């Protein structure tokens, strides 16, 4: 099985004054580099809102972390005449051997806050169900 990436690249736009202040803090040794500063700032913000995140995860019935749907799991759902709602805060993946037809038969909706990885044809088929 292929290793799953644990991070995503993002691009942010900062004003020149903000960027200069970050560079000053890096130059003064408070942070190793710009990335270290940004990661630290993000983690502090997330820590300060942890209870809100936890409450929302519980209220919205989200899986926190990773959720992988295999072909076998989806076939079992199909055979039982059941569908699931894929709700993830983190990373949701659908196995490469899942067909669009199987995904449509078993996945009622998709809500992913983070990253959603699936075969292109499966993503295309599920597009109307992705919120």
DATAMO-V824942 format. One record per residue. PHI is phi in whole degrees, -180 to 180 (999 if undefined). PSI is psi in whole degrees, -180 to 180 (NA if undefined). OMEGA is omega in radians with two decimals (NA if undefined). Layout:
BEGIN
((PHI PSI OMEGA) (PHI PSI OMEGA))
END
This chain:
BEGIN
((999 139 -3.13) (-71 148 3.11) (-74 140 -3.13) (-91 134 3.09) (-63 144 -3.12) (-106 4 3.12) (-150 164 3.09) (-130 147 3.04) (-85 142 3.04) (-131 159 3.07) (-119 132 3.07) (-126 149 3.07) (-105 126 3.13) (-121 149 3.02) (-68 158 -3.09) (-65 -34 3.12) (-68 -45 3.10) (-60 -45 -3.14) (-62 -41 3.11) (-63 -39 3.12) (-66 -40 3.08) (-62 -46 3.14) (-61 -38 3.11) (-63 -45 3.12) (-64 -36 3.07) (-66 -46 3.14) (-60 -34 -3.12) (-83 -1 3.04) (88 9 3.10) (-71 -30 -3.14) (-138 152 -3.12) (-70 -35 -3.13) (-166 -180 -3.13) (-59 -42 -3.13) (-61 -42 3.11) (-60 -43 3.10) (-62 -47 -3.09) (-65 -45 3.10) (-60 -44 3.14) (-62 -44 3.13) (-63 -42 3.13) (-65 -45 -3.14) (-62 -40 3.12) (-64 -41 3.10) (-64 -44 3.13) (-64 -41 3.10) (-62 -39 -3.10) (-72 -17 -3.14) (-115 18 -3.05) (-58 -41 -3.11) (-67 -36 3.10) (-66 -41 3.10) (-63 -48 -3.12) (-61 -42 3.11) (-62 -42 -3.12) (-69 -41 3.09) (-58 -45 -3.13) (-67 -47 -3.10) (-63 -40 -3.10) (-91 4 3.12) (54 49 3.12) (-91 144 2.95) (-81 128 3.14) (-97 119 -3.12) (116 -121 -3.12) (-123 149 3.07) (-140 120 3.14) (-113 129 3.07) (-105 119 3.12) (-93 163 3.09) (-61 -43 3.13) (-60 -43 3.12) (-63 -44 -3.13) (-70 -35 3.08) (-64 -39 3.10) (-64 -40 3.08) (-63 -46 3.13) (-59 -46 -3.12) (-64 -28 3.12) (-88 -2 -3.13) (71 31 -3.09) (-116 157 3.02) (-127 159 3.09) (-123 160 2.95) (-106 117 -3.14) (-86 108 -3.09) (-130 112 -3.01) (-137 138 2.92) (-110 102 -3.06) (141 -115 -3.10) (-128 125 3.03) (-114 132 3.12) (-131 148 3.03) (-121 133 -3.06) (-57 150 -3.11) (-64 -23 -3.10) (-93 13 3.09) (-87 129 3.12) (-85 158 3.06) (-58 -37 -3.13) (-64 -43 3.12) (-66 -42 3.13) (-62 -45 -3.14) (-65 -33 -3.12) (-74 -20 -2.98) (-123 -16 -3.08) (-113 108 -3.08) (-75 -37 -3.13) (-158 159 3.14) (-132 124 3.01) (-133 112 -3.12) (-128 122 3.02) (-105 100 -3.03) (140 -116 -3.11) (-130 141 3.12) (-124 117 -3.13) (-119 128 -3.14) (-160 162 3.06) (-56 145 -3.09) (-52 -45 -3.11) (-64 -35 3.12) (-69 -45 3.11) (-60 -41 3.13) (-64 -45 -3.14) (-64 -38 -3.10) (-84 -8 -3.04) (-47 -45 3.14) (-66 -15 -3.11) (-100 -2 -3.11) (-89 125 3.11) (-107 NA NA))
END
